[in-house]
Amino acid sequence: MADFREKIKTISSTNGSSAPENAKRLGMGCLMVALLAVFILTFFLAIGLFISGSWMIALVILLFFLISTAMAVLLLYPSKFDSL
């Protein structure tokens, strides 16, 4: 996740001359789609394990899902705001 944090900082800290705003939005959108796909697959894996009776492994995967979702929400929202 630290690597994602650095990539997001790099994308958001570039000015308009080196990377247009549309390219920055497209990059953040692609990153969000990739993270969303991982979260959905992890959630379905946890549900399948619950149904098959593997409660302990399913709880660990569900905990991973919740932690990674919280970290992604914190990473995708910018930490600095432009005050005009």
N, C-alpha and C positions, 0 to 999 in steps of 0.2 A: 504494500500500500504506500510505502514511502516513495517508491518509484512513480506511482500514479500522482502523488502529491507534487513531486518535482515537475512532472510533465504538465500538470494543470497550472502550476505557478509560471512555468515557461510560456505556456499558451496565453495566459491572462496578462502577463507582464509585458508582452510585446506591444509596441506602439503601432499605429496604423500604417506607417511607411514600410515596415518590414513584413507585416502580415495584415491583410485587410480584415475588417470585422467579419465579413461573411465567411472567410476561411477559419477564423477563430471559432465562430459559432458552429461551423460544420465539424471541426475537430472535436469540440465539446459534445456535440450531438452523437458523433460516432462512439466516443468514449462512454457516453451514457447508455447507448444501445447495447454495447458490449457488456457493461456491468449489469444491465437489466437482464440480459440473456443468462448470465451466470447466476443471478439471483433466482430467476424462474426455475432453472434446472436444479439448483440446490433445493429449492422449496419442494419441487415434485419428487426429488430423491428422498427427502425427509418424509413426505406423505406415503410414498411407497414402502419405506421401511416401517412406518407405523402400522400400515395395513398388514404387512407380512409378519409382524410380531417382534421385530427387532427394536425394542423400545429404547435401549441404552444408546445404540448407534444413531438412531433417529433423533434422540434428544441432543446428542453432540452435534449432528449436522444442522439441526434446527438452531442451536445456539450459535454455530458458525454463520448461518444465514442471518440471524438477527444482528450479530456484531458487524458483519461485513456490510449489511444494509445501512446501519447507523454510520459507519465510517464513510461510505460512499455519499451519503447525504451531507456529511460534514465537508467532504472533499469537493463536491460539485457546486456547493454554494460558495461564492467568493467571500473571503474573510475580510477584505477591505472594501469600503464603500466610498464612492466619490462624493465628497461634500462640496456643494456649490455655494 
